[in-house]
Amino acid sequence: MKRIYLCCIIYLIFLNVSAQTIEKRITSPAGYMRANYTENSFATYLRQLPLFPEGSKVKLYNGQEKRNQSAAYAIIDMEIGNRDLQQCADAVIRLRAEYLWAQKKYDEIKFNFTNGFPAEYKKWAEGNRIKVSGNNVQWYVAGGKDYSYKTFRKYLDIVFMYAGTASLSKELQTVSYKSLQPGDVFIKGGSPGHAVIVVDVATHPKTKKKVFLLAQSYMPAQQIHILVNPISRNFAPWYELVETDEGKLYTQEWTFDKRDLKRFK
C-alpha cells in the first residue's frame, strides 16, 4: 500500500512539472495582473506554451548545448527538428503558424520567401509542392489533399529554409511601442537581423504600467526560450514598458530600437 501511495505522489509531481506553462511557472511581478484574453486568442495560446523543467539547458538542432545559456530564463517544450532551420524569424513564424493550424485557420497560414514568393499552406495541403531553382520559385502538383500535422511540419521547414527576418519584417505592420501586446514582434530585418516575440503581458491596475515577456530562437537553430532581462532585476524576467517610442530595447543577445515593434496583420 505504501508503495502504491508513493508511486501516486511521484506521478502527480511529474504530472505537475511536465504540465508547466509560461502562465503557471512565470508569475507576474507584485501588483501586476495578466490581462484576460479569449480562449482561442493568440495571446492565450502563447502564455499556455509548455515549458521544459527548470534547470533544463537550451539545445541546438543537433542536440548540443547552446554556448550562451545565460540568455534563457525558461525553455519552451517544442521540437525544432534536426536541421539548422528554425532560427530567429523562423521561431516567430513557427509559433504563429502552430496557433493558426490548431485553430484550423488554414487560409491565414501564408509566409513570403525572401524573394517575395508567397508560400501558402492551404495550397501545400491541397497536394502542391514548391520547386526552387536559383531565384525562380514555382508550384507543382505532387499528390492529394493532406492537412495532417506531419505535412504541415514539412511545409514549415520549406518556409524556414527560404524566409527570414528580411521577408517577415515586410509582412508585419509597424505599431507603437506603447500599444505593445502579446504576439507582437521586435524585428530587425536583414543579414544579420533578429526577431523576438512578445509572449505575455501584465499590467498594474492602478498605474497602468505594463511589463512583458520575450521569447526567441537564435543562430544556429535552437530551442525557443524565454529571455532573461539583462537590464533590470526588479521585474526579471519581465521587461518594463517605458512609455516612449524613442530609445532601445536591450536583450541578452541583441539590441532593438523600440520602433522595431511590429504586429501580424
N, C-alpha and C positions, 0 to 999 in steps of 0.2 A: 504493500500500500504506500509506504514512504517513497519507494522508487517511482511509482506512478505519479505521485504528487510532485516529486522533484522534476520529473520529465515535463509535467504540465507547466510548471513555473518557468523552466528553461525555454519551452516552446513559446510561452507568452512573451517572455523577454525578447526572444529572437524576432517574434512577430512584430513587436512594438518598434524595435530598432530598424528592421528591414522596411517597415511601413513609413518611416520618417519622410516628411516632405519639407520643402522650404518653409511653408507656413507653420508647421508643427515644431521644427527644430529652431528656426531663427526667430526669436521673439522680437517684437518691435521695441524700440527704446522706451524708457519710462515716460509716461504721459502721452505717448503717441498711439494711434489706433489705425489698424488697417481699414481701408475703405471696403464697403460691401459691393460686390460685383455679381452679376447674374451667373448662374451655374455654368452656362455654356459659353461664357466670355473667354477671350484670350487671356485676360488678366487672371482669371480663376485657374485656367489651365497652367499658367506659368508658376503661380505660387503653390500649386499642388504637384509640381515635379518631384519625383522621388530622389532621395539622396543616398549615397553610399554611407556606411557607418563612419562616425567620427574617427579621425586618425588615418583615414584612407589616403593614399598618395595619388596624385594626378598621373595617369598613364598616357603614354603616346600610343599611336595606332599600332605600333609593333610590340607593344607590351612593356616597353622600357619605361622607367620613371622619368618624368619631366625634371630637368635640372633645377629650375626655379620653382620650388614648392611653396615659397613664401607668398606667392600671389594668390593662392587659393584658400578660401575660408571653408568651403564645402564643395563636394563633387556631385554632380547630377548623375544619377544612375541610368545611363542610356548608352547603348553600344555605339561605337563610332566606326566600325569596320576595321579592316586590316590593311588599308591603303592610305597613303598620305594625301587624303582628300578633304576631310571635314575640318577646315581651318577656321579662321575668324568669321568672315561673312557667311561661310557655309553653315556654321553653328546657328546663326540667326535665321538663315533660310530653313534649316532643319526644324527648329522649334515652331516657326510659323507654319510650315508645311505639315508637320505632325498634327498640329492643332486643327488645321483645316481638313485634313484627311479623316481625323477622328470624328469631326462634325459632318462629314460627307459633303463638304462644300468643294467638290471637285473642280467646279468651274473657276474657283478663285486661286487654285494652285497653278501659278504660272510665274516663271522667273526668266529673265533675259540672260543670254550669254554675253560675254564681254563685247562681242561684235554686233550685239543688238538682236540676235535671233531669239524669238520668243519660244521658250520650251514649255509647252502646255501639258500638264499632267493628264488631262482628260483625253487628249489626242494620243498620248503614250498608252494609256489604259485601254483605249479602243483598238490597240493592236499595231500602232505605228512605232517606228524607231527612228533614231536620228543618226545620220551619216555625216561625219565631219572630215573634210578634205581641205587642209590649209585653212583659208578663211571662208570657204564655201560650206554651208551647212544646209541640209535638206532632210525632209521626212521621207520615209519609205515604208511600205506595208510589210509587216513581219509576222503577223499572227492574228489571233482572235482577241476578243474583249477579255480583259483581266484586271479587275480592280483590287486584287489581293494586296496584302501588305508587302509581300515579297517583291511583287512587280513595282509597287510604289517605292520601295527602298532602292531598287535598281535605277529608277528614274532619278532619285536624289543624287546618286553617285555621278550620273551624267551631268547634272546641274552643277555639282561641286567641282567637276573637272573643268567646266568651261565658263563658270560665273565667278564673280569675286567682288571685292569692295567697289571697284570702279563701276561695275554694272548695277549692283544693288543700290548704291548711293543715288543713281539716276532714277531708280524706280520709286524711291521713297519721297515723301513730302516733307519739306522743312517746316518745323514747328518751333514755337517759342520755348525756350528752356523753362520758363515759368509755368508752362502748361504741361510739363512732363507727366507721363502716365505709364503704367505697365505696358510692355510691348513696344515702347519707343526704343530707338536705336541711336547711339552715338556712333557715327561712322565717318571715316576719312577715306575717301575713295582714291585709289592709285596704287602705285607699286614703289615703295611699300605703302600699305594702307592698313587700317584696322577697324574693327567694329565690336562693340559690346552692346548687350541688350538689357533694358530695364526689366527685371523680373518681379518686382514688388514695390509698393509704395505705402507709406504710413503717414498720417497727418496728425498734428497736435490740434485737438478740438478747440482750444482757446486761442492760440497764437496763429493757427492755420499754417504753420510751417510744415514743410514736407521733408521726409527722408526716403531714400530709395536704395534698392539692391541692384547690383550689376552682375551679369554673367558673361563669360567669354570662352572661346577656344582660341588657339594661337597657332604658331608655326613651330615645329611640324604639327600635323594633325594630332589633337589630344582631346581628352575628355572635357566636356563643358564643365566649368566650375564657377562658383560664386566668388567674386573678387573680395579681397580684403580692402579696407580703406587705409591707404598709406599715410594720409594727412591727419586725420582726426581720430583719436581713440575714444572720444566721448560717445560716439554713436556706432563704432565699428561693429560689424562690417557695413553698416548702413552709411550712405553718403548723405550729407546735408545739402538740401537745395537752397542756395543763396539767391535771393530774389533780384537777379540781374542777368541779362542776356550776355553781358560782357564777361570776359575772363576765361579761365581754363578749368578743365576737369582733369585732375591728376589721378591716374590709376597706377597700379604697380608696374605695368609694362608699357604704358602708352599715355600720352598727354593729348587730350582733345580740346578744341575750342567749344565753348558752350553752344555756339551757333552750329555745331555739327550734329545737333539733335534732329532726328527725322522720324517719320511715322509711316506705317503701312497705310496705303490709301483705302 
